[in-house]
Amino acid sequence: MMALAGLSVGFDAKAPVRDLADVLLDARDLSMLLPLMGLR
């Protein structure tokens, strides 16, 4: 599924997801995604 997505995000992710995600968010703040999506 992550390979087919345009942008894959690992949010507080475990190792297998961290290895494949385009972006990793370790802070519990999804507002950090807004600039990546062109919304802020």
N, C-alpha and C positions, 0 to 999 in steps of 0.2 A: 504494500500500500504506500509506503513512504517513497518508493522509487517512482510511482506514478504521480505523486503529488507535485505541484509546482514548487512548494516550499514545505519542507518537513521541519517541525520544531520539537525539540526534546525539552519538555517542561518537567524539571525535577526528575529526570529520566534515569533509568537503570542502564547498565553497561551496553547491552545490545542495541538499545535505541540511541545512546550517545554515539556509538560508532557509525551510525547511518544518518543521523539528523544533519540538516544543513545549518541549523541554528540551535544553540543550547542556551536555555534559560535556567540558571540555578536559583535566582531570586524568585520569590513567590509574588511576582508582579507581572501580570500579562499585558499591562500597558506598554511594556517595552517592545511588544510586537507591532504596535501601531505604526511606527516609522518604517518598519520593514514592509508593511502592507500599503504604504503611501497614504496613510490616514492622518498623520500628524506631523 
